[in-house]
Amino acid sequence: MAKIFSKNIILFCLCLLILGAPFFVHALPPANADDPFIKTIENITNLLFAVVMIVASVVFVIAGVMFAASGGDPEKTNIAKSTMLWAVIGLVVALMSKGIVYAVKNMFT
């Protein structure tokens, strides 16, 4: 009984925190878009985004060459397909992370 009660209290506090978070965010003053810290974070994320996009593109091209050079061998073809899939997943994750950073930046500026 005590475990259920404590779990319910923890769940209630967590829900209260999640639902109440927007009120705390709106109480903060807006961040300055020209703040050096924000610019530094933005520059780092842009650099990382460019590196990830280049690496994922190169991996995709290498997977395409592996696929073309597989010669119909099912094992090599599956490895090339798997590599292509992971390259595409990397591109999607990079694009989504860039979008999330942009959304959070615009939320606080």
Buried (B, 14 or more C-beta within 10 A) or exposed (E): EEEEEEEEEEEEEEEEEEEEEEEEEEEEEEEEEEEEEBEEEBEEBEEBBEEBBEBBEEBBEBBBEBBEEBEEEEEBBEBBBEBBEBBBEBBEEBBEBBEEBEEEBEEEE
